[in-house]
Amino acid sequence: MEPLSWTGSIAFLNPVLAIALAGLILSILAWILINIATTEGPVIVNPDGTLKSAAGPRGLAQTALRFTFLASVLLALAYIVLGVFLGSNAGIVGAISQQFLPVWVSLIIVFAMSVAFKRRLGLYGKLFDSPVGMIGFGLVMFWVFTGIFGALDLIVTHDPLVQVSGMKNKVPGTPLPNLDESQYAWYLLGGDNLARDVFSRMVKGAWIVVQIAPLATLFAFMVGITLGLPAGYYGGRLDTLLSFLANLILAFPVILLFYLLVTPEIIATGVPNYMAAVLFVFPIIFVGVLLNSRYYTRPNFRTPLLIGVLGVAIWLYLSLISTGGYVINTKDYAIWGLPTFMDLFDVPGGILVVFVSVVFVNSPTVFRIVRGLAMDIKTRDYVAAAQTRGEGPWYIMLWEILPNARGPLIVDFCLRIGYTTILLGTLGFFGLGLPPESPDWGSTINEGRKLLSIYLHPALPPALALLSLVLGLNLLADGLREESLKD
Amino acid sequence: MGLFILRRFGVMLLTALCLTFVVFFLTNLYPNLEKLAKTQGNQRMSDEQVETWLENRGYRQPMLVKYGQWLGVMPGFTNTLDDGQFVGTCARPGVAPEDTPKFCGVLQGEWGYSTVFKDDVGGIVSKRLGNTGYLMFWVLVLMVPSALIVGILAGMREGSVLDRSLSTFSIITTATPEYVSGVIFIAIFTSSTVGLKWFKGTATQAMDNPTFENFFLPVLTIALYGMGYIARMTRASMTEVMTAQYIRTARLKGVSFPTIVMKHALRNALIAPFTVIMLQFPWLLNGVVIVETLFNYKGFGWALVQAAGNNDIQLLLAISVVSVFVVLLTQLISDIGYVYLNPRIRIS
């Protein structure tokens, strides 16, 4: 097999793309400079009374920008479309875009459906009115689909843990020696220091992030909301105590906390299991109180509902915290948990401790935000109205205050997923928690950086992947904020 | 004001006590002690040997007693081993048993003895802190003015082209953690593959002889991540000020736009960023750990990684005390500064 070049038979597009990109950069610079240097152009009044601004240098720069931007986007699309059809004939770019085919298809479906029904989809639909939000959403969904399909072994070309001899630190596009039938013929983004495929590791790394980050953020929000609402609503001693505890955790440098919590020695003591047992109770409390406060006036409906929901929740909780029949299993003592035949899933110790510490680090910040919002909203008239009606405090907190605080909370949720992704990367970067051969982005960056002055390709793909995902989440949050402020 | 500061100091001390106890508790859990015994004594010690090793050196005393000894409110542990070796919390190599002080804790100014570096913790921490202080100084010199300029330029005319481009820039910097931007910078500016060998990929020499070539990349890496956030906060506060009534009055009076920005808006717009910059310190501390590891600069963050990796209890405690105090002090300064800068709060 021949080594692949970057673009193969579609190399004729390269000079065109170079021209388009150069044009784009030049027109952006010109646009900025002209906008600083000149003031608004003169306004022409049309006969029908409408206003029209004259096409001065500003208008010219804007037109140039629009066209060069469109040209660059179209060319990028051309690379992807041609790559999908030509595959490895179109070089590395083609082969990669062919591998990502399921992701492109799902992205097109999601965007087409969302744009078609955007008026009926509330805040989510409004996202498709803002270009920034759309770009962010596209980036995030790209990595979500990559993670899901990567976990289904659709995108990956090789096993991310298998080492192929002779492929150590090879450049992108190197063909495999001694190829057999079932194998993919190239290492698309080269081999790392242990001769594993960089491309497949990057794709598998997306699944780890997509699995942990949103879920950990959701748990942190549950903890923060369950504690922050009463702190803000009641105030007083409870507030002082909880705020002191939150500030205590916030005063810890995150990395020191990780180094103290996420070590094999601490895992052996069972401290993370205790923390998991405490932290994971909060979602159950949250759901229980949420439903009870709403339906307690209709006991016939409430009691079966609560039994059903809490039963499932407690079962999930117990399967989450117990592994192999034990909640805590150390050398000296063990605490019995759910028996193995009822245990739905086992969370590996490394993942659990990472999950717990990320939730632990994030929840005080969420607590502070929720507390602030609750303190602000509790002075509103509708809260006073609910109090006059004689509603219970938890009903007011969960069904009056919380829905009205949803805007800032949704925006913060997106930002916080990005922050959690960064934290996961930090953990991987210091080799904490996850097993050393794990393909998560942080660990891969950490391994790749050691040889960075000679080989760039092992470290850059995961770094850029992490950058684009976090950037997407930030843009998404920005778009959501903008759209939610519009009403 | 005096009472306020006094109360804050009280809370600060309480927080520091709680946090050091947490660190103390976590580092003194048995598996950690076992690891310490094996790295200090012998890797192939049996469980009984580990137990006696720890017993002889006072590591198996009750947690509160050990914490009291570290604080200096309990007399230090002493013991003479069977082979005549004198050990204890206050014992130092080369100091005779008679000269060993009875109390040696933080209150006596003794930070303990590092088991990794075989040196006094106080000396190590101050030396490493000096290195990091130098790094932080240049980070602040680079970060604060550029973040403020970006934020003010962006917030000056909300929704303008300049605003949108600068806001995009700040979003990109907040989305790039240090280990990503550091790797990208090293790849672009130092590697032999790209060919731009403008800077050095390590800052090891920068400890003795800092030059632009070996020191700029670590400074830039930390500064960029923190910059976006400060710039966005500055922009938000600037846009708020620019819509205020007195700015409109000044405009209607015919004051020129640059004068409005410089004389009327700037001072009020800088109150919020001041607190943000102060509260940014804990995050800078994180960045310092990552960047010092990435660029191999032996400062405070590097010492943290070494201490935590080898369970060097006393060094780790000293480091956590220092970082907790940095965090709490900056919070205090930001509170006081906010009251000082904003007369409306001082009156009420």
Interface residues (C-beta under 8 A of the other chain):
Chain A: I28 W31 I32 N35 I36 F244 N247 L248 L250 A251 F252 P253 V254 I255 L256 Y259 L260 L261 T263 P264 E265 I266 A268 T269 V271 G418 I422 G425 T426 F429 F430 G442 I445 N446 G448 R449 L452 S453 I454 Y455 L456 A459 L460 A463 L464 L466 L467 V470 L471 L473 N474 L475 D478
Chain B: V11 T15 C18 L19 V23 L26 T27 L29 Y30 P31 N32 E34 K35 S160 V161 L162 S165 I171 I172 T174 A175 T176 P177 Y179 V180 V183 I184 I186 A187 T190 S191 S192 T193 V194 G201 P282 L285 N286 V289 I290 T293 L294 G301 L304 V305 A308 G309 N311 L316 I319 S320 S323 V324 V327 L328 Q331
